[in-house]
Amino acid sequence: MIDIGTKELETERLILRKFNEEDYTGMFNNWASDLETNKYVSFKAHQNYDETKQIINEWISKYGDGSLNWVVELKETHEIIGNIEVIAKSKKNNNCEVGYTFGSKYWGKGYATEVLKKVIEFLLYDCDFHLIEAKHHASNPASGRVMEKAGMKKDGVLRERRVNKLMDGYDDLVIYSITKDDFSKIER
């Protein structure tokens, strides 16, 4: 693992960059307060701009420690639509876990797949991780399709790992992963 921190990345339609303090309005309006998005994430929907500012300031402060956390921006309009970050890493095992969130009005447009592929490539080749994993709530199979389209393979199901915000009960987590060898064999 090479600890190089968050570097700006680019895809055909998107820019992935570090958060800055001015991003709070876009984040709040486009996904942090989005009740549809909030069904499938661990955080509660933000109630005001101050909550979002606080989170962004925490993330910005972690960039100096090698944090890998990108805001996703549309090239054409410079609107921010989501984020993707490394939420756990193991130097010992040379792997990491990524998580992503996009506002519901941006779902179904291929943005999440485009971003996930680019971040996987960066993590495997620039950061030299051996394996990347991601999890999604079983009640959100669209996220699993994103992972599959990015070349990840389903590893299994972790039973009743998260409280399900949609009903009174628990939700399974479905885990996917991809190795450097797997990624080298897919078309990009």
C-alpha positions, 0 to 999 in steps of 0.5 A, spaced: 500 500 500 502 506 498 499 512 502 499 518 497 492 521 499 486 524 495 488 526 488 484 529 483 481 524 478 477 525 472 472 520 468 469 522 461 463 526 465 466 527 472 471 530 476 473 527 483 476 532 487 477 533 495 472 537 498 472 544 500 468 548 505 464 551 499 461 544 498 456 544 504 450 547 500 451 542 494 452 536 499 446 538 503 441 540 497 443 534 493 444 528 498 445 529 505 438 531 506 435 527 501 430 522 504 430 517 498 438 517 499 438 516 506 434 510 506 441 506 504 446 510 508 448 509 515 448 517 517 441 520 518 439 526 513 442 532 515 437 537 518 441 544 516 447 546 513 451 547 519 451 539 520 453 538 513 459 544 514 461 540 520 462 533 516 465 537 511 470 540 515 472 534 519 473 530 512 478 536 510 482 536 516 483 528 515 486 529 508 493 531 512 493 524 515 492 520 508 484 520 507 481 518 501 475 522 500 472 525 494 467 529 492 464 528 485 462 533 480 459 534 474 464 536 469 459 540 465 455 544 470 460 543 476 454 541 480 456 536 486 452 530 486 455 525 491 462 522 494 466 516 494 471 514 500 475 509 503 472 508 509 477 502 512 484 500 510 488 494 512 496 495 511 497 488 514 492 485 509 493 490 503 486 491 502 481 497 503 473 498 503 470 503 499 463 507 500 459 511 496 453 516 496 449 519 490 443 524 491 437 520 488 436 525 482 442 522 479 441 515 480 440 511 474 445 515 470 451 511 470 455 516 475 456 511 480 459 506 476 463 511 472 466 513 479 467 506 482 471 504 476 476 510 476 477 509 484 478 502 484 483 503 478 486 508 482 486 504 489 489 498 485 494 501 481 496 508 484 496 506 491 497 499 490 492 495 494 491 488 492 483 488 494 478 493 494 471 491 497 464 494 498 458 493 501 450 494 500 444 493 504 440 488 501 434 492 500 438 496 495 440 491 490 441 497 485 448 498 489 450 491 487 449 492 480 453 498 480 459 494 483 458 488 478 458 493 473 465 496 476 467 489 475 466 487 482 464 480 484 459 478 490 463 474 496 457 473 500 452 476 505 453 478 512 446 477 516 442 482 519 448 487 520 444 494 519 438 497 522 433 497 516 430 504 516 425 502 511 422 497 516 422 495 523 428 490 523 435 489 520 438 488 513 443 484 511 449 487 508 452 484 501 459 484 500 463 485 493 470 485 492 475 486 486 483 484 486 488 487 481 488 481 477 480 481 476 481 488 474 486 487 469 482 482 465 476 487 465 475 492 459 475 499 461 
